[in-house]
Amino acid sequence: MSVRAFFNSVKEGFIGIIRHPLVTVASITTILLMLVVMSAFFIFATNARNMMRKLGQKPPIEVYMVLNCEQEQLDTISQVLSSDTRIANWTLNSPEQNYNAFKANLGDRSSLLDEIDYNQVLPYTFNIQLKDPRDADEVITTITPYDGISKIVQESNVMKFLSKATDAVNIATVVAFAVLFVISLFIISNMVRISVYSRSSEIEIMKFVGATNNYIRMPYITEGAIVGLVSAIISWTITVFAYKAIYDKMMGSVDPTSFYALVNTRSLMWTLLIMVVIFGVFIGAIGSGISVRKYIKV
């Protein structure tokens, strides 16, 4: 197809949108609703994964050193943990710090520990937070052989639950997107079919004068892509404003670093825009192309 023919097809696509306003509104509404549902599920899945990530960092792997361990042993473990990219954060607690933590947990009964020499009964401990809870066994295997380690404790049940929950959220996101995509494609193709039928005589004349299949099909694909783009922008605007309202209301008294904190609107909005534009344009263009090919048989 020549450049001139391409731009002429694009022009016809815009004319087609104006020529059939009811079909255009119906198509925009259909894609809009699907994209809003997709956006809502995307936001839910993003917040779920964010909470899983935070929860995965909450239950640390605790490394207990032997009593009166040497400074060299502490330095070695520290270097190993600092160089491991699977570890999000780690802290070293001295016997005194562990002693004070125990007293704080006992509250009013903390006086029971007043006569204890913590240096003789409490070791140094490393608290390790992971980027991905599924790496727990590998991290433990890495640090176990080093001297000075008495035992390593992990919340294995929590780690396994987090791994399964993260996988479930990811799978559910992919499945939901696939289902919504197929539904959107089906509905938009049926909407465009109405427009195709209304212009069947025009298309037949174009075939008689030698118009190619691509030349006839391009205005419909362009029309569908424009409808998809408009639907995407509207759905993005609605979703962002709705989420911002929810975020402002729910996060008014919540610490942004809290486990319960939602992902802020700014972190979501641009990724969401790219997603809905791609899906909207693709659904509109492909749905229109399928409809023309199937029902007009050009």
C-alpha positions as CSV (number, residue, x, y, z in Angstrom):
1,M,0.0,0.0,0.0
2,S,1.3,3.4,-1.0
3,V,1.8,6.3,1.5
4,R,-1.1,8.2,-0.1
5,A,-3.4,5.2,0.1
6,F,-2.4,4.7,3.7
7,F,-3.3,8.3,4.7
8,N,-6.5,8.1,2.7
9,S,-7.5,5.0,4.7
10,V,-6.7,6.8,7.9
11,K,-8.9,9.7,6.8
12,E,-11.7,7.3,6.0
13,G,-11.3,5.8,9.4
14,F,-12.0,9.1,11.0
15,I,-14.9,9.7,8.7
16,G,-16.3,6.3,9.6
17,I,-16.3,7.3,13.3
18,I,-18.3,10.4,12.6
19,R,-20.6,8.7,10.1
20,H,-21.8,6.1,12.6
21,P,-22.0,7.9,16.0
22,L,-24.2,5.3,17.7
23,V,-21.9,2.4,16.7
24,T,-18.9,4.5,17.8
25,V,-20.4,5.3,21.2
26,A,-21.4,1.7,21.7
27,S,-17.9,0.5,20.8
28,I,-16.2,3.1,23.0
29,T,-18.5,2.2,25.9
30,T,-17.8,-1.5,25.4
31,I,-14.0,-1.2,25.3
32,L,-14.1,1.4,28.1
33,L,-15.9,-0.9,30.5
34,M,-13.5,-3.7,29.8
35,L,-10.5,-1.5,30.3
36,V,-11.9,-0.2,33.6
37,V,-12.3,-3.7,34.8
38,M,-8.8,-4.6,33.6
39,S,-7.4,-1.5,35.3
40,A,-9.2,-2.3,38.6
41,F,-7.7,-5.8,38.5
42,F,-4.3,-4.5,37.6
43,I,-4.4,-2.1,40.6
44,F,-5.6,-4.9,42.9
45,A,-2.9,-7.3,41.7
46,T,-0.2,-4.6,42.1
47,N,-1.2,-3.8,45.6
48,A,-1.5,-7.5,46.4
49,R,2.1,-8.2,45.1
50,N,3.3,-5.1,47.0
51,M,1.8,-6.4,50.3
52,M,3.3,-9.9,49.6
53,R,6.7,-8.3,49.1
54,K,6.5,-6.4,52.3
55,L,5.2,-9.4,54.2
56,G,8.0,-11.5,52.7
57,Q,10.5,-9.1,54.3
58,K,8.7,-9.1,57.7
59,P,9.6,-12.6,59.0
60,P,13.4,-12.5,59.0
61,I,15.8,-15.4,58.9
62,E,17.5,-15.3,62.3
63,V,21.1,-16.4,62.6
64,Y,22.3,-17.1,66.1
65,M,26.0,-17.0,66.7
66,V,27.8,-19.0,69.3
67,L,28.3,-17.3,72.7
68,N,31.3,-15.1,72.9
69,C,32.0,-15.4,69.2
70,E,35.0,-13.6,67.7
71,Q,34.8,-10.3,65.9
72,E,36.4,-11.9,62.8
73,Q,33.5,-14.3,62.6
74,L,31.0,-11.5,62.8
75,D,32.8,-9.6,60.1
76,T,32.9,-12.6,57.8
77,I,29.1,-13.2,58.1
78,S,28.5,-9.4,57.6
79,Q,30.5,-9.4,54.4
80,V,28.6,-12.5,53.1
81,L,25.2,-10.9,53.8
82,S,26.2,-7.6,52.3
83,S,27.3,-9.2,49.0
84,D,24.2,-11.4,48.6
85,T,21.8,-9.7,46.1
86,R,18.9,-11.9,47.4
87,I,18.9,-10.1,50.7
88,A,16.9,-6.9,51.0
89,N,18.3,-5.9,54.4
90,W,20.1,-7.3,57.5
91,T,20.9,-6.1,61.0
92,L,23.3,-7.3,63.6
93,N,22.1,-7.3,67.2
94,S,24.4,-7.4,70.1
95,P,23.7,-9.4,73.3
96,E,22.8,-6.1,75.0
97,Q,20.4,-5.2,72.2
98,N,18.7,-8.7,72.4
99,Y,18.6,-8.4,76.2
100,N,16.8,-5.0,76.0
101,A,14.4,-6.4,73.4
102,F,13.5,-9.3,75.7
103,K,12.9,-6.9,78.6
104,A,10.7,-4.7,76.4
105,N,8.6,-7.7,75.4
106,L,8.1,-8.7,79.0
107,G,6.7,-5.3,79.9
108,D,5.8,-5.1,83.6
109,R,7.7,-8.4,84.3
110,S,11.0,-7.1,82.8
111,S,12.5,-7.0,86.3
112,L,12.8,-10.8,86.2
113,L,15.9,-10.2,83.9
114,D,17.6,-7.6,86.0
115,E,20.1,-10.0,87.6
116,I,21.0,-11.8,84.4
117,D,24.5,-11.3,82.8
118,Y,23.3,-11.1,79.2
119,N,26.9,-11.6,77.8
120,Q,26.9,-15.1,79.2
121,V,23.5,-16.2,78.0
122,L,22.7,-14.2,74.9
123,P,24.6,-14.4,71.5
124,Y,25.0,-12.0,68.7
125,T,22.2,-12.4,66.1
126,F,21.7,-11.5,62.5
127,N,18.2,-10.6,61.3
128,I,17.9,-11.1,57.6
129,Q,15.1,-9.8,55.4
130,L,14.7,-11.3,51.9
131,K,13.7,-9.7,48.6
132,D,11.9,-12.9,47.7
133,P,10.8,-15.3,50.4
134,R,11.4,-18.2,47.9
135,D,15.1,-17.7,48.3
136,A,15.1,-18.5,52.0
137,D,16.5,-22.1,51.6
138,E,19.2,-21.0,49.2
139,V,20.3,-18.2,51.5
140,I,20.5,-20.5,54.5
141,T,22.5,-23.0,52.5
142,T,24.9,-20.3,51.6
143,I,25.6,-19.0,55.1
144,T,25.4,-22.3,57.1
145,P,29.0,-23.5,56.5
146,Y,30.6,-20.4,58.1
147,D,32.3,-20.7,61.5
148,G,30.7,-19.1,64.6
149,I,27.1,-19.9,63.6
150,S,25.1,-21.8,66.3
151,K,21.8,-22.2,64.6
152,I,19.6,-20.6,61.9
153,V,15.8,-20.1,62.4
154,Q,13.3,-19.2,59.7
155,E,9.5,-19.0,59.5
156,S,9.3,-21.8,57.0
157,N,5.5,-22.1,57.0
158,V,5.1,-18.3,56.4
159,M,7.7,-18.5,53.6
160,K,5.9,-21.3,51.9
161,F,2.6,-19.5,52.1
162,L,4.1,-16.3,50.7
163,S,5.6,-18.2,47.8
164,K,2.2,-19.9,46.9
165,A,0.3,-16.6,47.4
166,T,2.6,-14.7,45.2
167,D,2.4,-17.3,42.4
168,A,-1.4,-17.4,42.8
169,V,-1.7,-13.6,42.4
170,N,0.5,-13.7,39.3
171,I,-1.4,-16.5,37.7
172,A,-4.8,-14.9,38.5
173,T,-3.6,-11.7,36.9
174,V,-2.6,-13.4,33.6
175,V,-5.8,-15.4,33.5
176,A,-8.0,-12.4,34.2
177,F,-6.3,-10.3,31.5
178,A,-6.6,-13.1,29.0
179,V,-10.3,-13.7,29.7
180,L,-11.1,-10.0,29.5
181,F,-9.1,-9.6,26.3
182,V,-11.0,-12.4,24.6
183,I,-14.4,-10.9,25.8
184,S,-13.4,-7.5,24.6
185,L,-12.3,-8.8,21.2
186,F,-15.5,-10.6,20.7
187,I,-17.8,-7.7,21.6
188,I,-15.9,-5.1,19.6
189,S,-15.8,-7.3,16.5
190,N,-19.6,-7.7,16.7
191,M,-20.0,-3.9,17.1
192,V,-17.9,-3.2,14.1
193,R,-19.9,-5.8,12.1
194,I,-22.8,-3.4,12.2
195,S,-20.8,-0.7,10.6
196,V,-19.5,-3.1,8.0
197,Y,-23.0,-4.3,7.1
198,S,-24.2,-0.7,6.8
199,R,-21.4,0.0,4.2
200,S,-21.6,-3.3,2.3
201,S,-22.8,-1.7,-0.9
202,E,-19.9,0.8,-0.7
203,I,-17.4,-2.0,-0.2
204,E,-18.8,-3.9,-3.1
205,I,-18.4,-0.9,-5.4
206,M,-14.8,-0.5,-4.2
207,K,-14.1,-4.1,-5.1
208,F,-15.5,-3.7,-8.6
209,V,-13.2,-0.7,-9.2
210,G,-10.1,-2.7,-8.2
211,A,-9.6,-1.8,-4.5
212,T,-7.3,-4.3,-2.7
213,N,-8.3,-6.1,0.5
214,N,-5.8,-4.1,2.6
215,Y,-7.1,-0.8,1.2
216,I,-10.7,-1.7,2.1
217,R,-9.7,-3.2,5.5
218,M,-7.4,-0.3,6.7
219,P,-10.2,2.3,7.4
220,Y,-11.9,-0.2,9.7
221,I,-8.7,-1.1,11.5
222,T,-7.9,2.6,11.9
223,E,-11.4,3.3,13.1
224,G,-11.1,0.5,15.7
225,A,-7.7,1.7,16.8
226,I,-9.0,5.3,17.3
227,V,-12.0,4.0,19.2
228,G,-9.7,1.9,21.4
229,L,-7.4,4.9,22.0
230,V,-10.2,7.1,23.1
231,S,-11.6,4.4,25.3
232,A,-8.2,3.9,26.9
233,I,-7.7,7.6,27.7
234,I,-11.2,7.8,29.2
235,S,-10.8,4.6,31.2
236,W,-7.4,5.7,32.5
237,T,-8.8,9.1,33.6
238,I,-11.7,7.5,35.4
239,T,-9.5,4.8,37.1
240,V,-6.8,7.2,38.2
241,F,-9.2,9.7,39.7
242,A,-11.2,6.9,41.4
243,Y,-8.1,5.3,42.8
244,K,-6.7,8.7,44.0
245,A,-9.9,9.3,45.9
246,I,-9.8,5.9,47.5
247,Y,-6.1,6.3,48.3
248,D,-6.5,9.7,49.9
249,K,-9.4,8.5,52.0
250,M,-7.8,5.2,53.2
251,M,-4.2,6.5,53.6
252,G,-5.0,9.6,55.6
253,S,-3.9,8.0,58.9
254,V,-1.7,5.2,57.6
255,D,2.1,5.2,57.5
256,P,3.2,4.9,53.8
257,T,5.8,2.4,54.9
258,S,3.2,0.2,56.7
259,F,2.4,-3.3,55.5
260,Y,-1.2,-2.0,54.9
261,A,-0.2,1.0,52.8
262,L,-1.4,1.1,49.3
263,V,0.8,1.8,46.3
264,N,0.6,5.5,45.7
265,T,-1.2,6.9,42.6
266,R,1.9,8.3,41.0
267,S,3.7,4.9,41.0
268,L,0.7,3.3,39.2
269,M,-0.6,5.9,36.8
270,W,2.0,5.9,34.0
271,T,2.3,2.1,33.9
272,L,-1.5,1.9,33.8
273,L,-1.7,4.4,31.0
274,I,0.7,2.4,28.8
275,M,-1.2,-0.8,29.6
276,V,-4.6,0.5,28.7
277,V,-3.5,2.3,25.6
278,I,-1.8,-0.8,24.2
279,F,-4.8,-3.0,25.1
280,G,-7.3,-0.5,23.9
281,V,-5.7,0.2,20.5
282,F,-4.9,-3.5,20.0
283,I,-8.4,-4.7,20.9
284,G,-10.0,-2.0,18.7
285,A,-7.8,-2.6,15.7
286,I,-7.7,-6.4,15.8
287,G,-11.5,-6.6,16.6
288,S,-12.2,-4.4,13.6
289,G,-9.9,-6.4,11.3
290,I,-11.4,-9.7,12.3
291,S,-14.9,-8.4,11.7
292,V,-14.1,-7.1,8.2
293,R,-12.4,-10.3,7.2
294,K,-15.0,-12.6,8.6
295,Y,-18.2,-11.0,7.6
296,I,-17.4,-9.1,4.4
297,K,-14.9,-11.7,3.1
298,V,-12.8,-9.1,1.3
